[in-house]
Amino acid sequence: MPDSSTGSTGNTARPSRRAVLAATAGVTTALAAGGTVHAATGPSAPDDRKLRALISRMTLEEKVGQLFVMRVYGHSATDPDQADIDANLKEIGVRTAAELLAKYRVGGIIYFAWAHNTRAPHQIADLSNGIQEASLALERGLPVLVSTDQEHGIVARVGEPATLFPGAMAIGAGGSRADARTLGRIAGSELRALGIRQNYSPVADVNVNPANPVIGVRSLGSDPRSVAELVVAEVKGYQSSRIASTAKHFPGHGDTVDDSHAKLPYIHHTREQWDQLDAPPFRAAIAAGIDSIMTAHIVVPALDASEDPATLSRPILTGILREELGYDGVVVTDSLGMEGVRSKYGDARVPVLALKAGVDQLLNPPSLDVAWNAVLNAVRDGELTEARLDESILRVLRLKAKLGLFQDPYVTHAGVDRTVGTRSHLATADRIAERTTTLLVNEGGLLPLSPRSRPKLLVVGADPASPSGTTGPPTETLAGALTELGFTATALSTGTAPSAATIAKAVAAARDADAVVVGTYNVTAAGSQKTLVEQLLATGTPVVAVAVRNPYDVAHLPGVAAYVASYSWTDVELRAAARVIAGRADPRGTLPVPVQRADDPATVLYPVGHGLTY
């Protein structure tokens, strides 16, 4: 059983740098402080002899713990809110992050906004420091690899005042490797200042299926070569900030029609198609020295006839990723709480099978106690060898050493203030967003709208929740941005499935407006969003549509005279869309995916590279 001690650190002082080194038996890295990190080779490579010596002194229980990356509720490592204590007790059997580390010795912790880990920059830094302090205070204490999903766009765990960039498909629309690298550099520097050293980004999936429900705008595009180039640029940006980036989701999640959060998707590419469509971004990321690769909970029969999910497939993870592609970095699973990996085997088998397949880090199992004991018992019963665990632990410790965690795992408020959400960073994000905004349709030169005489604009549409929980409803954000640009804009949220009464209210308001701006979100042929737009058009009031997620919406709304794609509903992208609508910025983005006709998917309506300018 796990060690039941709490490991509470209370108000004790943080271990000094000397104590950190002593606690890890003299394990250090040749990495010079502040240096640039590339592949784990050459003079910056950690000393494997010292790491192996450290591993040899670890108990089996400690080794098992190092393989897990776990969620934990709360804004503090030792003093979370009571509701978070209750959630931790219910889901994990501990009260705090400090108790989690003492009981299970986990090697990593993942932050989520919904777990209340990421409320404010100083709080995040304090949480990171508290986690490191609690872990290093333990016997043979090791630094913790703190991670998160900061993809930007529709997936962001750290919100404002941190700098938020356009999401992947928007970056694909911009097509600039320099912008992708800048994103990685700035985002990486801000995460590092917060104590987050591993980012589960960039998405390396090539989105060739418009119906993909889980990837979509999280992908850089549909062209494997372009995606590969932008993945590499972003990875190099993260490397320059000494942050571990993660290419995901191997072997490629871009052609699914099912969401792996809810079921086990199948991809029916041939091996040749996989080599041509899915593999290039991962090959490129490996060549660029990517630090970690995340697995996909998908079945690719051409790669593994057993039809096991890739996360549990030795032919895919060892045969292809390790042996064919030559990757020897950290392999991390996607969340083990997702149905895609749980549907075929029970929760006690999944972590064991993943390790047998070639995984190094087991991410966020639904029950840590079940998963932890399953791995422990598999070693005791001989199904897994301790040597197999040592292989993965060595890769994880190499990464921790490479990132400087053995030298100094702590961060400071001063570092946060110098780095996070600076005026320069925010201005850079705004400029990049302008270069990604795409004008798809502009019949009769409807755009740009002129703010002279402060025309009345009605802003309607869907208001999906903020990905980071910190930004306002999209209709209000867009209306506010247009008002600042000289219009008189009023927001009216109509939702993703507006009722007849809501549509009638919007139509009545449109008759009193000089123009309507409508945000569309995953429009379907039979959905009421389409009805809303059609009835707005029938009023005769000019209508400008903004696709706040998938650019594919335009295919369902042929009557709209002006259509802008922002690729996300986050503030930075909506502000850029407002500047484009007002003529304060030229639309410079081009489609990174094709848009097919809604009534004839075999026919391309707007090809890759389509984009209008003023």
N, C-alpha and C positions, 0 to 999 in steps of 0.2 A: 504493500500500500504506500501511497505518497507520504512524505514527511508531513505530520499534522501541525508542526509549529507555525506560528503566525508570521514570524519574521518581521514584525512591526518595527519600524525605525523611529517612530515618534518624532522628537525634535532633535535627534542626534545630528551632529555635523556631518557633512558629506565626507566620505573618505578622500584624502588628498590624492594627488596624482601618484605619489610614491606608494600610498596604500593600495591604489588601484593596481599598480604593477605587481606589488607583492601578493595581492589576493589572487592574481592569475599566474602565480609561480614564475614570474619573470618573463611572461610571454609579451614580447614587444614586436613592433614591425619596423622595417627599415624605411617606412614611408615618412618622408620629411613633412612636418606640419605645414599645412597650406599648399602642399604640392598637388599637381594634377594627376588624377587616377585614370589609368587605361586598363588594359588587360592585366590579370594577376601574374605577370611575368617580369623578369628583369629586376632592377634594383629596388623597385617598389613592392616586390612580392613578399608576403609574410614568410616567416621562418617555419617551415613545416615541421622541423625537428622539435621545436619548442611546443608547437601546437599538438603534435602527437604525444609528447611527454605529458602535456596537460590532460589529454584525453585518457591516457593510461592510468591516471590517478582518479578519474571520475568513477563514481559508482554506477551500476546499471541504471538505477532510478534517475540519476542526474543525466545520463546519456539519453534516455528516453525523453526526458523533458526538453532537452535542447532541440529536438526535432519538431516541436510544436510552436505554432504562432497562434495566439489566442486573443479573442475579444475580452474586454472587461469593462463594466459600466463604471462611470464616475469621472469627475473632473480632477480628482486628486488620487494619488496612489495610496494614501493612508486615511483620508477623511472625506469620503464621498458623501453625497446626500443620502438620506435614508431610503428614498425610492431606488437609488442605484445599489445600495447595500442589499435591499430586498431582491432586486433583479439578479445580482451576483449569487446570492444564496440559492435562489431558485434554479438558475441555469448552470452554475459552476460549483456551488457548494462552498464558496468562500465569500468573505465580506468585501474585500478590497483587492486592488492590484498587488499590494505587498503580500497579502496572504496567498494569492494565486502563485506568485513567484516562490514563496517559501514551501508551499505544498507540492507543486508540480515541477518547479525549476524550469519553466518554459523558456525557450531560447528567444522568443519573439512575442511582441504584443502588437496588435493591429488597432488603429484608431478609427472610430466612426463618429459622425456627428450625432446619429441617433443614440449612441451610447454615452453621449454627453462628454466625450473626450476632447472636443475641439470648440470650446465656447469662445475663447479669446486668446490672442497670441501669448501674453504672459502666463495665462493659465496653462496653455499647452506646454510651454517651456517648463513650468513648474511640475506638471504631471510627468514629463519626460525625465526630469531630474529625480523626481521621487521614485520612479520606476528603477532607474539606474542605481540609486542609493539603496533601495530595498534589495535588489539582486546582489550588489557587491558586498552587502553586509552579511550575506550567507557564507557558510563554509564553502570554500572553492567558488566564491561568487564570481559570476561572469557578467560582462556587460550584455544588455538586452538589445536586440535589433528591433527597433520600433519602425513600423511600416504603416502605410495607408494607401488608399486608392485616390490619388489626385490626378485624374486624367484631364481635368478641366472640361469645359462644356457641361454636358448633362450629368457627369459623374465627378463630384468634387466633395471631399470630406472636410476640408479646411476652407472656411468661407471668408468673407470680408471681415476685417480690413486687409487680409492677405491679398496679394495680387492674383486675380483670376483671369485666365487667358481664354480665347476661343477654343472650342473643342476640336477633336481630331479632324472631322470632315471639313470644318472651316479652315484648318491649317492646310488640308489637302486642296481646298479651293484657292487658297493663296499661292500654293505651290512653291513657296520659298524655303529652301533649306536653311538660309540664314535666320529666318523667323522661327523655324522649328528648333534650331539650335539655341536661339535666344530664349525661347520658351523654357527649354530644359535647363539652361543656365540660371535664369532668374527663379523659376519655380523650385529648382533644386537648392539654390542658396537660401530661399525662404524656408523650405522644409528643414534643411539642416539647422538653421537658426532656432527652429522649434524643437529640435531633438529627434526629428524623424529622419532616419537614414536610408530607408528603403521605400521606393515608390513603385507601386504596381502600375506602371505605365512606361512606355507607350503601348497602345493597342496595335499589334502587328497583323491583325486579321484583314484580309482583303474582302471588302463587302461587295460581292458580285450578285447578291440576291436582294432586290428591293423589299421583299417581304420579310427579311430577317428581323425578328422581333427583339433581339437582345443586343446586337452589335450596331447596325445602322450607322448613325452619325458618330458613333464612337470609333469608327474606322476612318483612316486617312483617305480611302477611296477604293476604286475598283481596278486600278491598274497596278499589277504587282511591282513593276519597276519603280513607279512613282512612290508607292507606299514604302518600298524598301529604302529609297533615298531619304525620305522624310523621317523614317524610323531611325536610321543611322544618325541623321543630324540631331534629332532630339536626344538620342542616347549620348552623343558626344557632349551635348549641353549639360546633361546631368553629370557626366563624368567630370567635367570641368569644375563642378561644384562639390565633388566628392560625395555624390549620392548614388546609391545603387538603384539603377532603373531595371525594369522588368518587361521583357517582351511577352505579350500574351495575345491569344490563348492557343498554345501549341497543341495539335498541328495545324490549327487554322479554323476559326469559328465563323467565317464570312459567308457561308452558303447554307445556313440552316433556316428552317421555317418554324422551328420550335425553340422555346426559351429553356435553356438548361437549368434555370432556377426552378422550373416547374416540371420538366420531364427530360428524358434522355434523347437528344436530337441525333439524327443520322446525317452524314454527308456522303453522297454517293459519287464523289469524284474518283476517277481511275487513278492509278499511281502516276501516270503521265500527267494528268490534269493537276494532281496535287503538286508535282514537281514544278509545273509551270505557273500555277495560280496561287497556291498557298505557301509554298516553301520559301520563295525569294526573300521576303522580309525577315524571316527567321535566320536564313543563311547569312544575310547581310548584318543582322544584329550580332550574330556570333562572331563574324569576322571583325566587327567593331569592338569586340571585347565586352559584350553585354554581361552584366553581373548575375542576373537571374532570369529565368524563363518560367512562366506560369502555364500550367496544363489546362486543357479544355475537357469538360465533361461531355464529350461527344463520341459517337461511334463512326469510325471510318473503315468500313469493311475492306477496302483495297489495301489498307495498311495493317490491319489485324483481323484475320478471318474469324477470330473468336467472338467478335462483336462486343468486347469489353470496352467501357469508356476509356478514352486515351489516358486519363489520369491513372488508370489501373492496368495499363497495357505495357508489358515488357517489350514486345516487338516495336512499339512506337517510341517509348521513352528511352530504352536502352539500345534497341536495335537501330533505330533511325536517329534519334536526337544525340545520343552519346557516341555511338559507333560510326554511323554514316556521316553525320554532320560534325563530329569531333568536338562536341560541347562538353566541357568539364566544369562548368560553373554550377551555381545553385539552381535546382529545379524545385519550384514551389507549386503545390496544388492550388487550384481555385478553391473557393470555400467548400469544405466538406459537408456543410449544411444544405447544399443545393441538391435538389431532387435528382438531377442528372447523374450524380455519382452514388446516390443512395438507392436508386430504383432496382438495381440488379443484385446487390449484396447488402447485408445488414451493416449497421454502423460499427460493429465490432470487427468486421472483416475489412472494411474499406481502408483504414490506415495501414494495416498489415500488407494488403495487396498493393497499395501505393508504394510502399517502401520496397517491396519485391520487384515492382516495375521499374524503379530507379529514381523515385522522388527523394528529395532531401528535407523539405519543410512541409509539414502537414498543417494546413491553414484552417483555423476556425471550425473544428468539429462541433456538431450539435451538442454532444456530451463529451467534455474533456475527460471525465473519469472513465467512461467506457472506452474511449479511444486510447488513452494513456495505458490503461491496464491491458488492453488488447495487445499493444506492442510489447509491453513488458512480458506478458505471458507467452507471446510468440517466440521471444528469445529464450525464455526458460524452457519452453517445450521443444526447442530446436528448429522451429519453422523459419525463424530468422536467426542469423548469427550475430554475435556482438561485433564481429569484424565488419559486417554489413552496416551496422549503425555507425561504426567509427568512420567509414567512408563519407557518410553524409555529414556527420558532425565536423569532420575536418573541412569540408567545403564551407559549412556555415561559419566556422571559426576563422577560416581564411578571409571570408568576406568581412566579418567583424573587424579583423585586424587591418584589412585593407582600408576600411572606412575610418580608421583611427579610434575605434571604440576602446581598444586596450590602452591607448595613450591618454585620452581624455573624453569620457562619454557625456560630459555635462555641457550645458548651454547657459547663457546669461540673458538677463533682461536687456542689458545694454546691446548685446548682439542682436536681439529681436528688434529693438528700436532702430538700429542701424540698417536693418535688412528687410524686414517684413512690411509690405505695402507702402514702400517709399514712393514719393512723387514721381521719381524717374521710372520706377518699375510700372506704376499705374499708367503713366503716359505711354510707355512702350507697348503695353497690352492694348491700349486704345488704338494706337497706330497700326498694330498688327491686325486688329479686328476690322479696321477700315479696308485693309488689303485683302480680306477674306470675303467680305459681303458681296453677294452675287446678284446681279440684276438679270432675271430670266426673261421677262416680258416688259415691254414699254411701248404699247401701241399708241400712236398719235402723240408721242412725246409727253405723256401724262406726267412723268417724273422728269426733273425734280419739281415738287410743289413749292410755290413761292410763299414765304411768310409775310409778304407785304400786306398791310391792312389787317394783320392778325386773323387770318381765316379760321373758322371754327372747324376743328377736326373731331370726329368721333372715333375712338379707339376701342374696338371690340375683339373678342376672341377667347381662346382657351387660356387658363391660368394654371398650368402645371406647377407643382410644388418646386421650390428652389432646391437644386441638388445639394447645396450646403446648408440650407435652412436659414440663411442670413439675408437673402436679397428679397426684394418686394415682388408682388404679383406682376407678371409680364405686362398686362395691359396698363397698369399704373406706371410701371417703369418706362414704357414706350411713350405714354401720354406725357409723363413728366419731362422726358428728354425732348419731345417735340415742343412742349410749352417753353422750355428754356431756349429753344431755337427760334422763337418768335410766333408760334402758333398759339391758338387757344384750344387746347386739347382736353377732352373729357374721356375718362375710362369707363367702360361698361363690360364687366366680365360676363361672357356667355357660356363658358365651359367647353369641354370636349364633346358633349352630346347635348346641345341646347334644345330645350323644350319648345313647343309651339308658342307658349306664352313669352318665353325669353326672346325668341326670334321676332315676335311681334313688337316687343318693347324696343329691340335694337332697330327694327325697320322704322318705327315711329321716330326714334331719335335721329336716324340717318336723314330723314326728310328735312330736318332743321340744321343739317351740317353742310359745310362746303365740300367736304370730302370725308370718306371713311377709310380708316386703316384697320384691317382685320387680320389678326394673327391666327394662322391655321396650324393644326397639330394632328398629324396622321389622318388626313382626310380619306374617307372611303367612298366608294361609288354610291352606297345606300345610306350613308351617315347623315345626321342632321346638320353637321358643319357645312356640308355642301348645300343643303337647303338654305341655311343662313346666308351664305354668300350669294346664292342665286336670287334670293329675295332682296338683299341689299342692292344688287345690280339692277333689279327691276324698278327701284326708286328713281333711277336716273342720276343719283349722286355718284360722282367718281369714286371708285373703289380701288384701293391699293392693298394688296395682300402681302403678308410677310409669313413665310414658312418658318415657324419657330422651332422646328425639329427637322423632319425629312423634306428634302427638296422635291421628293416625288409627288407632293401634294398638288403641284401645279398641273399635273396630268388630269386631275379630276375637276378642274375649274377653268375650262377653256374660255369662258366669257370675261375673265378678269383682264383689264387693260394693262395693269402694272403688277409685276410679281417680283418680290425680293426674297432671297434665301439668306437667313441668318445662321442656320444650322443649330441653333440652340436658343433658349429663352433666358439665358443669363444676362446680367446687366451689361457687361462689356460688349456683347454682341448686339443687344437691342439698342444701346446708345449709338453704336456704329450704324445700325440700320436706320435710325432716326436721322443721323447726319447725311446718309445717302439720300433718304427721302426728301430732305430739305435742300439738297444740293450743296451742302457744306463739305461733302467728300465724294469723290468719284468712286463708283462701284468698280472694283478691280478684280474681284474673285471670278473664277470660272469653275464650272461643274467638275468635280473630281469623280463623279459617277454619272452614268447615262440615265436619262428619264425616258421610260417607255410610254407609249400611248396607253391610256387606261382601258380602252376597248380593244386594243390589239398589242399585247405585250411584246410581240415579235418585232414590232416597229419602233424605232427610236424616235422620240419626239424632240428631245434636246440631247445632243451627244456630249461626251466628255470634252471639256474645253469650251463649252458654250458659255457666254457671258457678255452682256451688253455694257456699254459705257456711255457717258454723256458727251 
